[in-house]
Amino acid sequence: MLSDLKNSGVRLGLISNTANLTRAKLKQLLPLDFDFNVFEANLVLLSSEIGIEKPSLEIFELGNQSNRHISLRVSFIALRIFRKTLGAQRVGMVGARIQPPPNSDLGTFVDFLRKLKFLQ
């Protein structure tokens, strides 16, 4: 799904609290098909690498600063609406809650993005 979004022209980033896990250790814990390369390198913000965790506004501000040179819409997607989503909204991101599998509503979110002409 992430590859489909990227192939549709969506710029993808990742903001994650990763405790003290290195990127290599984190990769070992993720599904085998997870690929960091679908995300833009400057938009991958792992707390273990930058020393800032959600819900700190600083981590969301860093995400926004990485995109200031172009005009785009920024969304923060989470499995639950909670203070991390609120932090993203405080710095101008649009917050969205996605229901995880097996009853995922990700398809509805993708349809919404298409309706806004954000995806083709």
ROGUFI-874241 format. One record per atom (N, C-alpha, C, O, CB): residue number from 1; residue in one letter; chain; atom name; y, z, x. Coordinates in steps of 0.05 Angstrom, whole numbers. Glycine has a CB too. Example, Ala and Ser with C-alpha at 12.3 -4.5 7.8 and 13.67 -1.06 7.14 Angstrom:
<rs>
resi; resn; chain; name; Y; Z; X
1; A; A; N; -114; 156; 264 $
1; A; A; CA; -90; 156; 246 $
1; A; A; C; -66; 156; 264 $
1; A; A; O; -66; 169; 285 $
1; A; A; CB; -89; 181; 226 $
2; S; A; N; -45; 142; 257 $
2; S; A; CA; -21; 143; 273 $
2; S; A; C; 1; 157; 258 $
2; S; A; O; 23; 161; 268 $
2; S; A; CB; -12; 114; 282 $
</rs>
This chain:
<rs>
resi; resn; chain; name; Y; Z; X
1; M; A; N; -24; 0; 16 $
1; M; A; CA; 0; 0; 0 $
1; M; A; C; 25; 0; 17 $
1; M; A; O; 44; -14; 12 $
1; M; A; CB; 0; 24; -19 $
2; L; A; N; 25; 16; 39 $
2; L; A; CA; 48; 17; 57 $
2; L; A; C; 52; -11; 70 $
2; L; A; O; 75; -20; 73 $
2; L; A; CB; 45; 38; 78 $
3; S; A; N; 31; -23; 77 $
3; S; A; CA; 33; -50; 89 $
3; S; A; C; 44; -70; 69 $
3; S; A; O; 61; -87; 77 $
3; S; A; CB; 6; -60; 99 $
4; D; A; N; 36; -68; 44 $
4; D; A; CA; 47; -85; 23 $
4; D; A; C; 77; -81; 20 $
4; D; A; O; 92; -100; 17 $
4; D; A; CB; 33; -81; -4 $
5; L; A; N; 85; -56; 20 $
5; L; A; CA; 114; -50; 18 $
5; L; A; C; 129; -62; 41 $
5; L; A; O; 150; -75; 38 $
5; L; A; CB; 119; -20; 16 $
6; K; A; N; 119; -58; 66 $
6; K; A; CA; 132; -68; 89 $
6; K; A; C; 133; -99; 88 $
6; K; A; O; 154; -111; 95 $
6; K; A; CB; 117; -59; 115 $
7; N; A; N; 111; -112; 80 $
7; N; A; CA; 111; -141; 78 $
7; N; A; C; 129; -151; 56 $
7; N; A; O; 137; -175; 56 $
7; N; A; CB; 82; -151; 72 $
8; S; A; N; 137; -134; 37 $
8; S; A; CA; 156; -141; 16 $
8; S; A; C; 185; -137; 26 $
8; S; A; O; 204; -142; 11 $
8; S; A; CB; 151; -125; -9 $
9; G; A; N; 188; -129; 51 $
9; G; A; CA; 215; -126; 62 $
9; G; A; C; 226; -98; 60 $
9; G; A; O; 250; -94; 67 $
9; G; A; CB; 233; -144; 48 $
10; V; A; N; 210; -78; 52 $
10; V; A; CA; 219; -51; 50 $
10; V; A; C; 218; -38; 78 $
10; V; A; O; 198; -40; 92 $
10; V; A; CB; 203; -34; 30 $
11; R; A; N; 240; -26; 86 $
11; R; A; CA; 241; -12; 112 $
11; R; A; C; 229; 16; 107 $
11; R; A; O; 239; 30; 89 $
11; R; A; CB; 270; -10; 124 $
12; L; A; N; 209; 23; 122 $
12; L; A; CA; 195; 49; 117 $
12; L; A; C; 200; 69; 139 $
12; L; A; O; 201; 62; 163 $
12; L; A; CB; 165; 44; 114 $
13; G; A; N; 203; 94; 131 $
13; G; A; CA; 206; 116; 150 $
13; G; A; C; 189; 139; 141 $
13; G; A; O; 177; 138; 119 $
13; G; A; CB; 236; 124; 152 $
14; L; A; N; 187; 158; 158 $
14; L; A; CA; 170; 182; 153 $
14; L; A; C; 184; 206; 163 $
14; L; A; O; 192; 207; 186 $
14; L; A; CB; 142; 178; 166 $
15; I; A; N; 187; 226; 146 $
15; I; A; CA; 197; 252; 154 $
15; I; A; C; 175; 272; 147 $
15; I; A; O; 167; 275; 124 $
15; I; A; CB; 224; 259; 139 $
16; S; A; N; 165; 287; 168 $
16; S; A; CA; 143; 304; 163 $
16; S; A; C; 145; 330; 180 $
16; S; A; O; 152; 329; 203 $
16; S; A; CB; 117; 290; 169 $
17; N; A; N; 138; 352; 167 $
17; N; A; CA; 135; 377; 182 $
17; N; A; C; 107; 377; 194 $
17; N; A; O; 87; 375; 180 $
17; N; A; CB; 138; 402; 163 $
18; T; A; N; 106; 378; 221 $
18; T; A; CA; 81; 374; 235 $
18; T; A; C; 74; 398; 253 $
18; T; A; O; 57; 396; 270 $
18; T; A; CB; 81; 349; 251 $
19; A; A; N; 87; 421; 248 $
19; A; A; CA; 82; 445; 264 $
19; A; A; C; 84; 439; 294 $
19; A; A; O; 104; 427; 303 $
19; A; A; CB; 54; 458; 257 $
20; N; A; N; 63; 445; 309 $
20; N; A; CA; 64; 440; 337 $
20; N; A; C; 45; 417; 345 $
20; N; A; O; 37; 414; 368 $
20; N; A; CB; 56; 465; 353 $
21; L; A; N; 37; 401; 325 $
21; L; A; CA; 19; 378; 331 $
21; L; A; C; 33; 356; 345 $
21; L; A; O; 55; 347; 338 $
21; L; A; CB; 7; 368; 304 $
22; T; A; N; 20; 346; 366 $
22; T; A; CA; 30; 322; 379 $
22; T; A; C; 24; 298; 361 $
22; T; A; O; 7; 300; 342 $
22; T; A; CB; 17; 318; 407 $
23; R; A; N; 36; 276; 366 $
23; R; A; CA; 31; 252; 350 $
23; R; A; C; 1; 244; 352 $
23; R; A; O; -11; 236; 332 $
23; R; A; CB; 49; 228; 359 $
24; A; A; N; -10; 246; 376 $
24; A; A; CA; -38; 239; 380 $
24; A; A; C; -57; 257; 364 $
24; A; A; O; -76; 248; 352 $
24; A; A; CB; -45; 240; 410 $
25; K; A; N; -51; 283; 364 $
25; K; A; CA; -67; 302; 349 $
25; K; A; C; -64; 297; 319 $
25; K; A; O; -84; 299; 305 $
25; K; A; CB; -60; 331; 357 $
26; L; A; N; -40; 292; 311 $
26; L; A; CA; -35; 286; 283 $
26; L; A; C; -51; 262; 274 $
26; L; A; O; -63; 262; 252 $
26; L; A; CB; -5; 282; 278 $
27; K; A; N; -51; 241; 291 $
27; K; A; CA; -66; 216; 284 $
27; K; A; C; -96; 222; 280 $
27; K; A; O; -108; 210; 263 $
27; K; A; CB; -62; 196; 307 $
28; Q; A; N; -107; 241; 296 $
28; Q; A; CA; -135; 248; 293 $
28; Q; A; C; -141; 261; 266 $
28; Q; A; O; -163; 259; 256 $
28; Q; A; CB; -143; 267; 315 $
29; L; A; N; -121; 274; 254 $
29; L; A; CA; -124; 288; 228 $
29; L; A; C; -119; 270; 204 $
29; L; A; O; -127; 277; 182 $
29; L; A; CB; -106; 312; 227 $
30; L; A; N; -107; 247; 208 $
30; L; A; CA; -100; 229; 186 $
30; L; A; C; -123; 210; 181 $
30; L; A; O; -141; 207; 198 $
30; L; A; CB; -75; 213; 193 $
31; P; A; N; -124; 197; 158 $
31; P; A; CA; -145; 177; 152 $
31; P; A; C; -145; 156; 174 $
31; P; A; O; -125; 149; 185 $
31; P; A; CB; -140; 164; 124 $
32; L; A; N; -169; 145; 178 $
32; L; A; CA; -172; 125; 200 $
32; L; A; C; -154; 101; 197 $
32; L; A; O; -146; 89; 216 $
32; L; A; CB; -201; 116; 200 $
33; D; A; N; -148; 93; 172 $
33; D; A; CA; -131; 70; 168 $
33; D; A; C; -101; 75; 168 $
33; D; A; O; -85; 57; 164 $
33; D; A; CB; -139; 57; 141 $
34; F; A; N; -93; 100; 173 $
34; F; A; CA; -65; 107; 175 $
34; F; A; C; -53; 94; 200 $
34; F; A; O; -65; 96; 222 $
34; F; A; CB; -60; 137; 176 $
35; D; A; N; -31; 80; 197 $
35; D; A; CA; -19; 65; 219 $
35; D; A; C; 11; 72; 221 $
35; D; A; O; 27; 65; 204 $
35; D; A; CB; -22; 35; 215 $
36; F; A; N; 19; 86; 242 $
36; F; A; CA; 47; 93; 247 $
36; F; A; C; 64; 67; 249 $
36; F; A; O; 88; 68; 245 $
36; F; A; CB; 50; 110; 272 $
37; N; A; N; 52; 45; 256 $
37; N; A; CA; 67; 20; 260 $
37; N; A; C; 79; 8; 235 $
37; N; A; O; 96; -9; 236 $
37; N; A; CB; 49; -1; 273 $
38; V; A; N; 70; 17; 211 $
38; V; A; CA; 83; 7; 186 $
38; V; A; C; 111; 19; 183 $
38; V; A; O; 127; 9; 168 $
38; V; A; CB; 66; 14; 162 $
39; F; A; N; 116; 41; 198 $
39; F; A; CA; 142; 54; 197 $
39; F; A; C; 160; 44; 220 $
39; F; A; O; 150; 39; 242 $
39; F; A; CB; 139; 85; 198 $
40; E; A; N; 186; 42; 215 $
40; E; A; CA; 204; 35; 237 $
40; E; A; C; 205; 59; 256 $
40; E; A; O; 208; 82; 248 $
40; E; A; CB; 232; 28; 226 $
41; A; A; N; 202; 53; 282 $
41; A; A; CA; 200; 74; 302 $
41; A; A; C; 223; 94; 301 $
41; A; A; O; 218; 118; 303 $
41; A; A; CB; 200; 61; 330 $
42; N; A; N; 248; 85; 297 $
42; N; A; CA; 270; 103; 296 $
42; N; A; C; 272; 119; 270 $
42; N; A; O; 289; 136; 267 $
42; N; A; CB; 296; 88; 301 $
43; L; A; N; 254; 112; 250 $
43; L; A; CA; 254; 126; 225 $
43; L; A; C; 230; 145; 222 $
43; L; A; O; 225; 155; 200 $
43; L; A; CB; 254; 106; 202 $
44; V; A; N; 215; 149; 243 $
44; V; A; CA; 193; 169; 243 $
44; V; A; C; 204; 195; 255 $
44; V; A; O; 209; 197; 279 $
44; V; A; CB; 168; 158; 259 $
45; L; A; N; 208; 214; 237 $
45; L; A; CA; 219; 240; 246 $
45; L; A; C; 198; 262; 241 $
45; L; A; O; 194; 271; 219 $
45; L; A; CB; 245; 247; 230 $
46; L; A; N; 184; 269; 263 $
46; L; A; CA; 164; 290; 262 $
46; L; A; C; 176; 315; 272 $
46; L; A; O; 188; 316; 294 $
46; L; A; CB; 138; 282; 278 $
47; S; A; N; 173; 337; 257 $
47; S; A; CA; 186; 362; 265 $
47; S; A; C; 177; 371; 293 $
47; S; A; O; 192; 384; 307 $
47; S; A; CB; 180; 383; 245 $
48; S; A; N; 152; 365; 300 $
48; S; A; CA; 142; 374; 326 $
48; S; A; C; 156; 359; 349 $
48; S; A; O; 155; 368; 372 $
48; S; A; CB; 112; 369; 328 $
49; E; A; N; 167; 336; 343 $
49; E; A; CA; 181; 320; 364 $
49; E; A; C; 211; 325; 365 $
49; E; A; O; 223; 323; 386 $
49; E; A; CB; 176; 291; 359 $
50; I; A; N; 223; 332; 342 $
50; I; A; CA; 252; 335; 342 $
50; I; A; C; 261; 363; 339 $
50; I; A; O; 285; 369; 341 $
50; I; A; CB; 264; 318; 319 $
51; G; A; N; 243; 382; 333 $
51; G; A; CA; 250; 410; 332 $
51; G; A; C; 265; 418; 307 $
51; G; A; O; 278; 439; 307 $
51; G; A; CB; 266; 417; 355 $
52; I; A; N; 263; 402; 286 $
52; I; A; CA; 277; 409; 260 $
52; I; A; C; 256; 405; 238 $
52; I; A; O; 242; 385; 238 $
52; I; A; CB; 303; 391; 256 $
53; E; A; N; 255; 423; 219 $
53; E; A; CA; 236; 421; 197 $
53; E; A; C; 250; 418; 170 $
53; E; A; O; 272; 427; 167 $
53; E; A; CB; 217; 445; 196 $
54; K; A; N; 237; 405; 151 $
54; K; A; CA; 245; 405; 124 $
54; K; A; C; 243; 434; 114 $
54; K; A; O; 223; 447; 122 $
54; K; A; CB; 229; 385; 106 $
55; P; A; N; 260; 444; 98 $
55; P; A; CA; 280; 431; 82 $
55; P; A; C; 308; 430; 96 $
55; P; A; O; 328; 425; 82 $
55; P; A; CB; 283; 445; 56 $
56; S; A; N; 310; 434; 122 $
56; S; A; CA; 336; 433; 135 $
56; S; A; C; 349; 407; 130 $
56; S; A; O; 337; 385; 132 $
56; S; A; CB; 333; 438; 166 $
57; L; A; N; 375; 408; 123 $
57; L; A; CA; 390; 383; 117 $
57; L; A; C; 391; 366; 142 $
57; L; A; O; 394; 341; 140 $
57; L; A; CB; 418; 390; 107 $
58; E; A; N; 390; 378; 166 $
58; E; A; CA; 393; 363; 191 $
58; E; A; C; 372; 341; 193 $
58; E; A; O; 378; 319; 203 $
58; E; A; CB; 391; 382; 215 $
59; I; A; N; 347; 346; 185 $
59; I; A; CA; 326; 326; 189 $
59; I; A; C; 331; 302; 170 $
59; I; A; O; 326; 279; 178 $
59; I; A; CB; 298; 338; 183 $
60; F; A; N; 342; 307; 146 $
60; F; A; CA; 348; 285; 128 $
60; F; A; C; 373; 270; 138 $
60; F; A; O; 375; 246; 135 $
60; F; A; CB; 352; 296; 99 $
61; E; A; N; 392; 285; 149 $
61; E; A; CA; 416; 272; 160 $
61; E; A; C; 409; 254; 183 $
61; E; A; O; 420; 232; 186 $
61; E; A; CB; 436; 293; 169 $
62; L; A; N; 390; 262; 199 $
62; L; A; CA; 380; 244; 221 $
62; L; A; C; 369; 219; 210 $
62; L; A; O; 373; 197; 221 $
62; L; A; CB; 359; 259; 238 $
63; G; A; N; 353; 221; 188 $
63; G; A; CA; 342; 197; 175 $
63; G; A; C; 364; 178; 166 $
63; G; A; O; 363; 154; 169 $
63; G; A; CB; 325; 205; 152 $
64; N; A; N; 385; 190; 154 $
64; N; A; CA; 407; 173; 144 $
64; N; A; C; 423; 161; 168 $
64; N; A; O; 431; 138; 166 $
64; N; A; CB; 426; 190; 127 $
65; Q; A; N; 427; 176; 189 $
65; Q; A; CA; 442; 166; 212 $
65; Q; A; C; 428; 143; 225 $
65; Q; A; O; 441; 125; 236 $
65; Q; A; CB; 446; 189; 233 $
66; S; A; N; 401; 142; 224 $
66; S; A; CA; 386; 120; 236 $
66; S; A; C; 391; 94; 221 $
66; S; A; O; 384; 73; 231 $
66; S; A; CB; 357; 127; 236 $
67; N; A; N; 403; 96; 197 $
67; N; A; CA; 406; 73; 180 $
67; N; A; C; 435; 66; 175 $
67; N; A; O; 441; 49; 159 $
67; N; A; CB; 392; 76; 154 $
68; R; A; N; 454; 79; 188 $
68; R; A; CA; 482; 76; 181 $
68; R; A; C; 492; 48; 188 $
68; R; A; O; 513; 39; 178 $
68; R; A; CB; 499; 96; 196 $
69; H; A; N; 478; 34; 206 $
69; H; A; CA; 488; 7; 214 $
69; H; A; C; 482; -15; 194 $
69; H; A; O; 492; -37; 197 $
69; H; A; CB; 476; 0; 241 $
70; I; A; N; 467; -9; 173 $
70; I; A; CA; 462; -29; 153 $
70; I; A; C; 465; -16; 125 $
70; I; A; O; 466; 8; 123 $
70; I; A; CB; 433; -41; 155 $
71; S; A; N; 467; -33; 105 $
71; S; A; CA; 470; -23; 78 $
71; S; A; C; 442; -23; 65 $
71; S; A; O; 430; -44; 63 $
71; S; A; CB; 490; -40; 61 $
72; L; A; N; 432; 0; 57 $
72; L; A; CA; 407; 1; 44 $
72; L; A; C; 405; 26; 26 $
72; L; A; O; 421; 44; 28 $
72; L; A; CB; 384; 1; 64 $
73; R; A; N; 385; 25; 9 $
73; R; A; CA; 380; 48; -8 $
73; R; A; C; 359; 65; 6 $
73; R; A; O; 340; 55; 17 $
73; R; A; CB; 370; 40; -36 $
74; V; A; N; 363; 91; 5 $
74; V; A; CA; 344; 110; 18 $
74; V; A; C; 332; 127; -2 $
74; V; A; O; 345; 139; -19 $
74; V; A; CB; 359; 127; 40 $
75; S; A; N; 305; 129; -2 $
75; S; A; CA; 290; 146; -20 $
75; S; A; C; 274; 166; -4 $
75; S; A; O; 265; 161; 18 $
75; S; A; CB; 272; 130; -38 $
76; F; A; N; 270; 190; -16 $
76; F; A; CA; 253; 209; -5 $
76; F; A; C; 231; 214; -26 $
76; F; A; O; 237; 223; -48 $
76; F; A; CB; 268; 236; 3 $
77; I; A; N; 206; 209; -19 $
77; I; A; CA; 184; 211; -37 $
77; I; A; C; 167; 234; -29 $
77; I; A; O; 160; 238; -6 $
77; I; A; CB; 168; 184; -38 $
78; A; A; N; 161; 251; -49 $
78; A; A; CA; 144; 275; -44 $
78; A; A; C; 123; 277; -65 $
78; A; A; O; 126; 266; -87 $
78; A; A; CB; 162; 300; -42 $
79; L; A; N; 102; 293; -59 $
79; L; A; CA; 82; 298; -79 $
79; L; A; C; 91; 318; -100 $
79; L; A; O; 81; 318; -122 $
79; L; A; CB; 56; 308; -66 $
80; R; A; N; 110; 335; -92 $
80; R; A; CA; 120; 355; -111 $
80; R; A; C; 151; 356; -108 $
80; R; A; O; 162; 352; -86 $
80; R; A; CB; 108; 383; -105 $
81; I; A; N; 164; 361; -130 $
81; I; A; CA; 193; 365; -129 $
81; I; A; C; 198; 394; -122 $
81; I; A; O; 190; 412; -137 $
81; I; A; CB; 207; 357; -157 $
82; F; A; N; 210; 398; -100 $
82; F; A; CA; 217; 425; -91 $
82; F; A; C; 240; 424; -72 $
82; F; A; O; 253; 403; -70 $
82; F; A; CB; 192; 440; -78 $
83; R; A; N; 246; 445; -59 $
83; R; A; CA; 271; 446; -43 $
83; R; A; C; 273; 425; -21 $
83; R; A; O; 295; 418; -13 $
83; R; A; CB; 274; 473; -31 $
84; K; A; N; 250; 414; -12 $
84; K; A; CA; 251; 393; 8 $
84; K; A; C; 263; 368; -4 $
84; K; A; O; 279; 354; 9 $
84; K; A; CB; 223; 387; 20 $
85; T; A; N; 256; 362; -29 $
85; T; A; CA; 267; 339; -43 $
85; T; A; C; 297; 344; -48 $
85; T; A; O; 313; 326; -46 $
85; T; A; CB; 253; 334; -69 $
86; L; A; N; 304; 369; -55 $
86; L; A; CA; 332; 375; -60 $
86; L; A; C; 349; 371; -35 $
86; L; A; O; 372; 362; -36 $
86; L; A; CB; 335; 404; -70 $
87; G; A; N; 338; 378; -12 $
87; G; A; CA; 352; 374; 14 $
87; G; A; C; 357; 345; 18 $
87; G; A; O; 379; 337; 27 $
87; G; A; CB; 336; 386; 37 $
88; A; A; N; 338; 328; 13 $
88; A; A; CA; 341; 299; 16 $
88; A; A; C; 363; 289; -3 $
88; A; A; O; 380; 273; 5 $
88; A; A; CB; 315; 284; 10 $
89; Q; A; N; 364; 299; -27 $
89; Q; A; CA; 384; 291; -46 $
89; Q; A; C; 412; 300; -37 $
89; Q; A; O; 432; 286; -42 $
89; Q; A; CB; 378; 302; -74 $
90; R; A; N; 414; 322; -25 $
90; R; A; CA; 440; 333; -16 $
90; R; A; C; 453; 315; 5 $
90; R; A; O; 477; 315; 8 $
90; R; A; CB; 437; 361; -5 $
91; V; A; N; 437; 300; 20 $
91; V; A; CA; 448; 282; 40 $
91; V; A; C; 450; 253; 30 $
91; V; A; O; 454; 235; 46 $
91; V; A; CB; 432; 283; 66 $
92; G; A; N; 446; 249; 4 $
92; G; A; CA; 449; 223; -8 $
92; G; A; C; 424; 206; -12 $
92; G; A; O; 426; 183; -21 $
92; G; A; CB; 467; 208; 9 $
93; M; A; N; 401; 217; -7 $
93; M; A; CA; 376; 203; -12 $
93; M; A; C; 369; 206; -42 $
93; M; A; O; 377; 225; -55 $
93; M; A; CB; 353; 213; 6 $
94; V; A; N; 354; 187; -52 $
94; V; A; CA; 344; 189; -79 $
94; V; A; C; 316; 202; -78 $
94; V; A; O; 299; 193; -63 $
94; V; A; CB; 342; 161; -93 $
95; G; A; N; 312; 224; -92 $
95; G; A; CA; 287; 238; -92 $
95; G; A; C; 268; 227; -114 $
95; G; A; O; 277; 222; -136 $
95; G; A; CB; 291; 268; -96 $
96; A; A; N; 243; 225; -107 $
96; A; A; CA; 223; 216; -126 $
96; A; A; C; 198; 232; -121 $
96; A; A; O; 190; 238; -99 $
96; A; A; CB; 217; 185; -123 $
97; R; A; N; 184; 240; -143 $
97; R; A; CA; 159; 254; -141 $
97; R; A; C; 137; 235; -148 $
97; R; A; O; 138; 221; -169 $
97; R; A; CB; 159; 279; -160 $
98; I; A; N; 117; 233; -131 $
98; I; A; CA; 94; 216; -136 $
98; I; A; C; 69; 233; -141 $
98; I; A; O; 64; 251; -125 $
98; I; A; CB; 89; 196; -112 $
99; Q; A; N; 55; 228; -162 $
99; Q; A; CA; 30; 242; -168 $
99; Q; A; C; 9; 233; -149 $
99; Q; A; O; 4; 208; -146 $
99; Q; A; CB; 21; 238; -198 $
100; P; A; N; -5; 251; -135 $
100; P; A; CA; -26; 242; -116 $
100; P; A; C; -51; 233; -130 $
100; P; A; O; -54; 238; -154 $
100; P; A; CB; -33; 265; -97 $
101; P; A; N; -69; 218; -116 $
101; P; A; CA; -94; 210; -128 $
101; P; A; C; -110; 235; -137 $
101; P; A; O; -106; 256; -125 $
101; P; A; CB; -111; 193; -108 $
102; P; A; N; -127; 233; -157 $
102; P; A; CA; -137; 208; -168 $
102; P; A; C; -120; 197; -191 $
102; P; A; O; -126; 175; -201 $
102; P; A; CB; -165; 213; -178 $
103; N; A; N; -100; 211; -200 $
103; N; A; CA; -83; 202; -222 $
103; N; A; C; -56; 192; -212 $
103; N; A; O; -35; 197; -225 $
103; N; A; CB; -79; 224; -243 $
104; S; A; N; -55; 179; -189 $
104; S; A; CA; -30; 171; -177 $
104; S; A; C; -13; 153; -195 $
104; S; A; O; -24; 136; -209 $
104; S; A; CB; -36; 157; -151 $
105; D; A; N; 13; 158; -194 $
105; D; A; CA; 31; 141; -209 $
105; D; A; C; 48; 124; -189 $
105; D; A; O; 70; 115; -196 $
105; D; A; CB; 50; 158; -226 $
106; L; A; N; 38; 120; -165 $
106; L; A; CA; 52; 104; -145 $
106; L; A; C; 57; 76; -155 $
106; L; A; O; 78; 65; -150 $
106; L; A; CB; 36; 103; -119 $
107; G; A; N; 39; 64; -170 $
107; G; A; CA; 43; 38; -181 $
107; G; A; C; 67; 36; -199 $
107; G; A; O; 82; 16; -199 $
107; G; A; CB; 18; 29; -197 $
108; T; A; N; 72; 57; -215 $
108; T; A; CA; 96; 58; -232 $
108; T; A; C; 121; 59; -215 $
108; T; A; O; 141; 46; -222 $
108; T; A; CB; 94; 83; -250 $
109; F; A; N; 120; 73; -193 $
109; F; A; CA; 143; 75; -175 $
109; F; A; C; 149; 47; -162 $
109; F; A; O; 171; 38; -161 $
109; F; A; CB; 139; 96; -153 $
110; V; A; N; 127; 34; -154 $
110; V; A; CA; 130; 7; -142 $
110; V; A; C; 142; -12; -163 $
110; V; A; O; 159; -29; -157 $
110; V; A; CB; 103; -4; -132 $
111; D; A; N; 132; -11; -188 $
111; D; A; CA; 143; -27; -210 $
111; D; A; C; 173; -22; -214 $
111; D; A; O; 188; -40; -218 $
111; D; A; CB; 128; -22; -236 $
112; F; A; N; 180; 3; -212 $
112; F; A; CA; 208; 11; -215 $
112; F; A; C; 225; -1; -193 $
112; F; A; O; 247; -12; -198 $
112; F; A; CB; 211; 42; -214 $
113; L; A; N; 215; -1; -168 $
113; L; A; CA; 229; -13; -146 $
113; L; A; C; 232; -43; -150 $
113; L; A; O; 253; -55; -144 $
113; L; A; CB; 215; -8; -119 $
114; R; A; N; 212; -56; -161 $
114; R; A; CA; 213; -85; -167 $
114; R; A; C; 234; -90; -188 $
114; R; A; O; 249; -110; -186 $
114; R; A; CB; 186; -96; -176 $
115; K; A; N; 235; -73; -209 $
115; K; A; CA; 254; -77; -230 $
115; K; A; C; 283; -75; -220 $
115; K; A; O; 301; -89; -229 $
115; K; A; CB; 250; -56; -252 $
116; L; A; N; 287; -58; -200 $
116; L; A; CA; 314; -55; -187 $
116; L; A; C; 319; -78; -167 $
116; L; A; O; 340; -78; -155 $
116; L; A; CB; 316; -28; -174 $
117; K; A; N; 299; -96; -164 $
117; K; A; CA; 301; -118; -145 $
117; K; A; C; 302; -108; -116 $
117; K; A; O; 314; -121; -99 $
117; K; A; CB; 325; -135; -151 $
118; F; A; N; 289; -85; -112 $
118; F; A; CA; 287; -74; -85 $
118; F; A; C; 263; -86; -72 $
118; F; A; O; 261; -87; -47 $
118; F; A; CB; 286; -43; -86 $
119; L; A; N; 243; -94; -87 $
119; L; A; CA; 219; -107; -78 $
119; L; A; C; 217; -134; -92 $
119; L; A; O; 229; -139; -113 $
119; L; A; CB; 194; -90; -83 $
120; Q; A; N; 202; -152; -80 $
120; Q; A; CA; 197; -178; -93 $
120; Q; A; C; 171; -178; -108 $
120; Q; A; O; 164; -198; -120 $
120; Q; A; CB; 197; -201; -72 $
</rs>
